[in-house]
Each structure stands twice: as structure tokens, then as C-alpha cells.
């Protein structure tokens, strides 16, 4: 994983079939807009997480485009309906081409 970007995700361990669960995500990332100048007056290159996606068992749950005005360490919270046990796959896409992902499982119980 490049330059300290670190994803964190909170998914319930279990849910009843048909439940709607709340999912919380955060990725540690500096998020440079490309508009700030360094000490020498040069523009600091843009480096943001520009897209976030989540899939559940291979099906899209959320697909978000993030713009330069997004804050440092972007936090995304959303709800998802869970009809079966499976895996949530979370993916963050960086301007520099880096891709960060993590997977969390949920059981039906």
C-alpha cells in the first residue's frame, strides 16, 4: 500500500436475511487538491482518492466519484440490504493509479 493510505471498514459480523445494515468506511489519505503551494511556491501535485466502490458477492452496492474538495481521510457511511451471507469488497482508487482494497464478511444468523 502506497504512502500511508490505509482503509478501515466496519461491517456487522452477522445479520438476519433481509436486514439493512450500516457500513462505515474510512481511508487514511492526505488528499492533495493540486491547488496548494509548497515552500518554494510550486504547486503540490494533485493526489486524491477519486473513486470508492463496494460490491457484495460480486454485485455493486455503491460507486462514488470523489472530487478534489473531499476532506482528508474520507469517511463514507451507507446502508446495504443483506439477503445472504457473503463478502463485501471495498475499493478506493487514487489519482496516482494506486488501488486500495479490503474485504469483510458477514454471516446470516
URLIN-V560107 format. One record per residue. N is the residue number from 1. PSI is psi in radians with two decimals (* if undefined). NEAR is the number of other C-alpha atoms within 8 Angstrom. Layout:
n=[N/N]
psi=[PSI/PSI]
near=[NEAR/NEAR]
//
This chain:
n=[1/2/3/4/5/6/7/8/9/10/11/12/13/14/15/16/17/18/19/20/21/22/23/24/25/26/27/28/29/30/31/32/33/34/35/36/37/38/39/40/41/42/43/44/45/46/47/48/49/50/51/52/53/54/55/56/57/58/59/60/61/62/63/64/65/66/67/68/69/70/71/72/73/74/75/76/77/78/79/80/81/82/83/84/85/86/87/88/89/90/91/92/93/94/95/96/97/98/99/100/101/102/103/104/105/106/107/108/109]
psi=[2.33/2.57/0.72/0.02/2.19/2.00/2.51/2.40/2.44/2.01/2.37/2.53/-0.59/2.77/2.79/2.60/2.28/-0.14/2.64/2.14/2.66/2.27/2.34/2.30/2.60/2.41/2.24/2.00/2.41/-0.54/1.34/2.19/-0.31/0.10/-0.11/2.60/2.58/-3.04/-0.51/0.01/0.11/2.52/2.33/2.18/2.52/2.36/1.66/2.77/2.01/-0.12/2.50/2.31/2.71/2.35/2.59/2.06/0.72/-0.07/2.40/2.29/-0.76/2.53/1.90/2.31/2.21/2.43/2.92/-0.42/-0.06/2.55/2.88/2.56/1.09/2.35/2.28/2.24/2.36/2.88/2.60/2.42/2.33/1.91/-0.27/2.87/2.69/-2.83/2.31/2.25/2.17/2.33/2.30/2.37/2.23/2.59/-0.59/0.10/-0.16/2.55/2.25/2.30/2.80/2.73/2.44/2.43/2.67/2.40/2.70/2.19/*]
near=[7/5/4/7/10/9/11/7/9/7/11/9/7/8/12/9/9/8/9/8/11/10/12/11/11/11/11/11/12/8/13/12/11/9/9/8/9/8/5/5/6/7/9/10/8/10/12/13/12/12/11/14/12/12/12/11/8/5/6/9/9/8/9/7/7/9/7/9/5/8/6/8/10/10/8/7/8/7/8/9/8/12/8/8/9/9/10/12/12/11/11/12/12/12/10/5/6/9/8/11/9/8/8/9/10/13/10/9/6]
//
